[in-house]
Amino acid sequence: MTETAGRLQELLPHPVRVEPEPDVTFTLTPNTKIHATSEDATAAAELLASILRPSTGFALPIEHTTADEGIVLTDGAPAETGQEGYLLDVTETRIVIRANFAAGHFNGVQTLRQLLPAEIEAETEQQVEWQIPGVSVLDHPRYHHRGAMLDVTRHFFTPDQVKRYLDQVAAFKINYFHLHLTDDQGWRLEIQSWPELTTIGGSTEVGGRTGKFFYTQDEYRDLVTYAQARGITVIPEFDMPGHTNAAQASYAELNGDGEKRPLYTGIDVGFSSLAINDDVTYRFVEDVIREIAAITPGPYLHIGGDEALTTSDEDYATFMSRVLPLVEKYGKTVIGWHEFVKTSENPEAIPQFWGTTTTDDNVAAAVKRGHKVIMSPGNRVYLDMKYDEDTELGLKWAGLVDVRDSYDWNPGAYLEGVTEEDVLGVEAPLWTETVKTSADVEHLAFPRLAVAAELGWAPAEVHDWTGFARRLGAQAPRWRVQGINFHPGKQVPWKD
């Protein structure tokens, strides 16, 4: 098997169907054009061009017509591809990506990217023969929700650092980016009606470093637009009623005793809570939801709800009974860490399971009412867990989570009472108590982010560690070209 044809055996996530065309090769040349025949295809065509131009040095103009040669993004995919699938055909003269919706075009582009040599990922021109193996790929995802979460509260990450991570997760068909924006250690997004949330609450992070550690609303809008151009929807999270010390340090009226809390730069959890029975709390919460909903085009808003350890069950239920309707009032569907779902009878509300057990009575009861679940078990896909005892970064409250631990579970049969049909998808959170730089993010996220992407996309019947480990190891040359600081653990046969 030639190196070019071998790339068909290295695709990640694994497609539904791959049919090689032996002895057929398409070669990208300086004369190649990209053709986008519909509005749905245009954004993906622009993304493809932005990926290919730096390393090839080719102009790759985008034309809004079809053609018998070059790269064509068009409609007409089989109905089974649904809203996110695609059909990719590579012949000697033409590459065609057929999809019936924009999401399918984005996903087809990421598969095409993996069919090119690893040097395609370079930011400077490379002297490479840009050959693509002949193939027909029919593909669509196992689950709709394939998410990555980045906590920017424990340690703050600049817009450029967030964009770097967005670029990296997009390559694996991640379609939701969950941005954890508030916690005890920091409030990271400007709220114009409550400006001291950022001037005070956005001034510190874990370890005590001080500065401007927040996004303006314009910076947030730019991140949302950047994500959209890669087929990704941003989900903002504002954690409540616990994990709120940064807000309570900013405004005295958010505390029952009328005293501001001191800023907090540690990593303990569970000590803070908004004043449940004060009307000002709900004016504050509504203002936050209103402002964020107005600048978030995606359908979801995440309200946290976890580890409210100083809030009684009665007060917690009272809080949620007033807050959940506010999310709906401003046109968003609520997501929360799974604890909150015990307070909601609305089947549209989505619990995100983060536990380390395989049983949870509240989640099991919720799915009986019709709720869908996002699976994020801490001992499987929390990217901030240490790989092993020798891992310098990360925590281990959920255990040590090496690559195979992240892979060896079935999202559709993991939690008792939650079936395949009850699962909306898989999301891999990355909390940043110990994470300060992009290199730190990458060391914990890669390769386990790619594992989560495989579980969210690939058909259940291809689940096999040996084959997956080989495909995962084949990503190493690309990650090296990209400068990704991945963890080269011994469980994976990394390709030179």
C-alpha positions, 0 to 999 in steps of 0.5 A, a space after each residue: 500500500 502506498 503512503 497516499 492510499 494508506 491515509 484511507 486507513 488513518 481517518 479519525 473519526 472513523 467514517 461510516 463507509 470508505 470505498 477505496 478506488 485503487 490506482 486512482 489519485 487526484 493531485 492538487 496543482 497551482 491551477 486547481 480551483 474550488 467551486 461552491 455551488 450553494 450558500 451552504 457550501 460557501 463558508 466551508 469552501 472558504 475554510 478549505 481554502 484557508 487550510 490549503 493555501 499557506 502550505 501549498 502556496 496555491 491561489 485556489 480561487 473560489 468560484 460559485 459554479 460547478 465544474 468537471 475538475 477541481 474541488 466541488 462543494 455541492 448539494 445532492 447527498 443521499 438522504 441518510 447523511 442527514 443534516 451533518 453528513 456528506 458524500 466525498 468522492 475523489 477521482 483523478 480529475 475532481 473531488 466532490 463533497 456533496 452535503 445537504 446542509 452547511 454542517 455536512 460541508 464542514 465535516 466533509 472538508 475535515 475528512 478531505 484535509 486528512 487525505 492530504 499529506 501531513 505537511 498540509 498543516 504547515 503555515 508556510 509553503 512546503 515542497 510536497 506533491 499534494 496527492 489524494 487517494 481515490 475514494 468514496 466516503 459516505 459519512 454521518 455522525 453517531 451523535 449530534 452533540 460533539 463538544 469540547 469545553 474550555 474553562 477560562 475562569 481558573 486561568 484566563 486564555 486570550 482570544 487568540 489562545 481560544 481561537 488556536 484551540 477552536 482550530 484544533 478541535 474543528 479538525 475532528 468534527 467537534 461542533 460545539 464549543 462550551 466556554 466556561 465563563 464564570 466561577 469563584 476565581 473570575 468573571 470573564 465576560 463583560 456585562 454592560 449593566 453590571 460593569 464591576 463583574 469584570 473590572 473587579 471579578 475579572 481581575 484575578 485568576 488562580 495563583 493570584 496573578 492580576 490583570 485584565 482577564 475578561 472578554 469585552 462583548 465585541 471580543 466574545 462576538 468575534 470568537 462566536 463568529 470565528 467558531 461559526 466559520 469552522 462549523 462550531 456553535 459556542 455555548 456560554 456558561 454562567 455557573 449558578 447558584 454556586 461557583 459565584 464568588 467572583 460576582 459576589 466580590 464585585 457586588 455587595 448586594 448579591 450577598 445576603 449580608 450586604 458585604 462584598 466577598 474577598 476575591 478568591 484565587 484558590 481551587 477549592 469548590 462548593 463554598 459560594 452561593 447567591 442569595 436565594 431569597 433576594 429579588 436583586 439576585 434574579 434581577 442580576 441573573 436576568 440581566 446576565 441572561 438577557 445580555 448574553 442571549 442577545 450576542 449568542 446566536 446558538 440555541 443553548 445557554 449553560 447555567 452550571 448548577 453544580 456543587 452548590 454545597 452551601 445551598 439547601 435542596 429547598 433553596 436550590 429548587 427555588 432558585 431553579 424555578 425562577 431561573 430556568 424560565 428566564 433562559 426560555 424567556 430569552 429564547 435559549 434552551 438550557 443546559 446544566 450540569 446534571 444536578 439541576 435536572 432534578 428541578 425541571 419537568 421540561 424535557 427540553 432541558 439538557 443535563 450534562 452528566 459529569 459523575 464518575 459512577 454508572 448510576 444516577 437516579 435523577 438522570 435516569 428519571 429525567 430521560 423517562 420524562 424525555 430529556 436528552 443527556 450530554 455524556 461527560 463522565 469525569 473519569 472518562 472524558 475530563 481532559 484535565 485528569 492526569 494520565 498517570 502518577 507521573 503527569 505533571 499537569 492536571 488533577 486526579 479527583 476522578 482518577 487517573 485517565 490514560 488514553 485507553 480509559 478515555 476510549 473504553 466506554 460506550 456513551 450509549 450504554 454507560 449510565 444505567 437507565 440511559 439508552 443510545 436514544 437518550 444520549 444527545 452526545 459527548 463532550 470533553 471538558 478541560 478545567 484549568 486549575 493547573 493549566 496556564 498556557 496553550 501548550 498546557 491545554 494541548 498536553 492534556 487535550 491531545 490525544 484525549 480530545 480526539 478520543 472523545 471526537 471518535 466516540 461522538 462521531 464513529 459508528 458504534 460497530 467500529 469500536 475497537 481499541 487496537 484499530 483505533 490506537 493505530 489511527 490515533 497514532 497516525 495523527 502524530 505527524 500532523 500534530 508535529 507540523 502544527 506544533 501541538 504539544 501532545 502527550 506521547 503516551 506509551 499506550 499508542 503506537 505513534 507514527 514517525 
